[in-house]
Amino acid sequence: MILGKKRKLGRTIGELSKGEKLSLTERIEDRELLLYLGLTNDANPLYIQHDYASQTPLKKPVVPAIMLTGTMMSAISKYIPGPGSHILHHTVTFHKQVYHYELIEYLFEIKDVDHTNHTITVFAKAVNEEKDLVIDAEFIVCPPYSIHDIDEQTLENF
């Protein structure tokens, strides 16, 4: 409990299975880009300036790689295994750039459940609207631990 409100945790390691999958689609729009750029004070013209990007081989502004990584990390934190989990390690490869407003489909799969080390391995990949691979990644994740209510053991020593 946090300040009297019970928070829902994600699934514990015993509730997770190798082969589980999650699919979701995301589209990065101007609002998210501007929030990111403002928050990080990142002034890279390749992310927002159409006139600059049009003169590069990319031809138009791209989504910052860290925003795409953040989308994957958020999915792990929200869904697989969910709240209370912690990413211990990740590797990400960006195969193609992602442009503003492009619809990206992410697929996550649990590849390993390691009870001894209390970790799971999650592979992720993302494809664009043309089904081209844009990202693949691997995450080592510590799922949430089972937490018992404080008053569960009240009066236990009487």
C-alpha positions in Angstrom: 0.0 0.0 0.0 1.2 3.5 -0.8 -0.5 6.2 1.2 -3.5 4.0 1.9 -4.1 3.0 -1.7 -3.4 -0.5 -2.9 -1.5 -0.5 -6.2 -2.0 -3.4 -8.6 1.3 -5.2 -9.4 2.1 -7.1 -12.5 2.5 -10.8 -12.7 5.1 -12.5 -10.5 7.7 -14.9 -11.9 5.6 -17.9 -11.1 2.7 -16.5 -13.2 4.8 -16.0 -16.3 5.5 -18.6 -19.1 8.0 -18.9 -21.9 6.3 -18.2 -25.2 3.8 -15.6 -23.9 3.3 -12.8 -26.5 2.0 -9.2 -26.5 1.3 -7.1 -29.5 0.6 -3.4 -29.6 0.7 -0.5 -32.1 1.8 3.0 -31.5 2.1 6.2 -33.5 4.4 9.0 -32.4 2.7 12.4 -33.0 3.8 16.0 -32.6 2.6 16.2 -29.0 4.8 13.4 -27.8 7.8 14.7 -29.8 7.5 18.2 -28.5 7.2 16.9 -24.9 10.3 14.8 -25.3 12.3 17.6 -26.9 11.2 20.0 -24.2 11.9 17.6 -21.4 15.4 16.6 -22.6 16.3 20.0 -24.1 17.3 18.0 -27.2 17.6 20.5 -30.1 18.6 17.9 -32.9 17.1 19.4 -36.1 16.7 15.9 -37.5 13.9 15.3 -35.1 11.6 18.3 -35.8 12.9 20.6 -38.6 11.4 19.6 -41.9 13.6 22.0 -43.9 16.8 20.5 -42.5 15.7 16.9 -42.7 14.6 17.3 -46.3 18.2 18.0 -47.2 19.5 14.8 -45.7 19.2 11.2 -47.1 16.4 10.7 -44.6 14.2 13.3 -46.4 12.0 14.0 -43.4 12.2 14.3 -39.6 12.6 11.0 -37.7 11.5 9.9 -34.2 14.3 9.9 -31.7 15.6 6.4 -31.0 15.2 6.8 -27.2 11.5 7.5 -27.7 11.1 4.2 -29.5 13.1 2.4 -26.8 10.9 4.1 -24.2 7.8 2.8 -25.8 9.1 -0.7 -25.5 10.2 -0.2 -21.9 6.8 1.2 -21.1 5.0 -1.8 -22.5 7.2 -4.1 -20.3 6.4 -1.9 -17.3 2.6 -1.8 -18.0 1.9 -5.3 -19.4 4.6 -7.9 -19.6 5.2 -8.6 -16.7 3.7 -5.2 -15.6 3.8 -2.8 -12.7 6.5 -3.5 -10.1 8.9 -5.0 -12.7 12.4 -3.6 -13.3 14.5 -3.8 -16.5 18.1 -4.9 -15.6 19.6 -5.0 -19.1 18.6 -4.2 -22.7 20.1 -4.3 -26.1 18.4 -2.5 -29.0 19.2 -2.5 -32.7 17.6 0.1 -35.0 17.3 -1.3 -38.5 15.4 1.6 -40.1 14.4 5.0 -39.1 10.9 5.7 -37.9 9.2 8.8 -39.3 6.6 11.1 -37.6 3.1 9.7 -37.6 4.2 6.2 -38.8 2.2 3.4 -37.3 4.6 0.9 -35.6 3.6 -2.6 -34.5 5.5 -4.0 -31.6 5.6 -7.7 -30.8 7.0 -8.9 -27.4 7.7 -12.5 -26.5 8.9 -14.1 -23.3 11.9 -16.2 -24.4 13.1 -17.4 -21.0 11.9 -17.6 -17.4 14.8 -17.9 -15.0 13.4 -18.7 -11.5 16.9 -19.0 -10.0 17.9 -15.4 -10.9 14.3 -14.1 -10.7 14.5 -12.8 -14.3 12.7 -13.2 -17.6 14.1 -12.5 -21.0 11.8 -10.6 -23.3 12.5 -10.3 -27.1 10.8 -7.4 -28.9 10.6 -6.4 -32.5 8.9 -3.6 -34.3 7.7 -3.3 -37.9 6.5 -0.3 -39.8 3.3 -0.1 -41.9 5.2 -1.7 -44.8 6.1 -4.6 -42.5 9.8 -3.7 -42.6 11.7 -4.6 -39.5 12.7 -1.3 -37.8 13.8 -2.5 -34.3 14.7 -5.6 -32.5 15.6 -5.8 -28.9 16.2 -8.0 -25.9 15.3 -7.1 -22.3 16.3 -8.9 -19.1 13.6 -8.1 -16.6 13.1 -8.6 -12.9 9.3 -9.3 -12.5 7.6 -7.9 -9.4 8.0 -9.7 -6.1 5.0 -10.9 -4.2 4.2 -8.3 -1.5 2.2 -9.2 1.6 -0.1 -6.6 3.3 1.4 -5.1 6.4 -1.6 -6.2 8.5 -1.5 -9.7 7.1 0.8 -10.7 10.0 -0.9 -8.5 12.7 -1.3 -10.3 16.0 0.6 -13.3 14.6 2.8 -13.6 17.7 -0.2 -13.8 20.1 
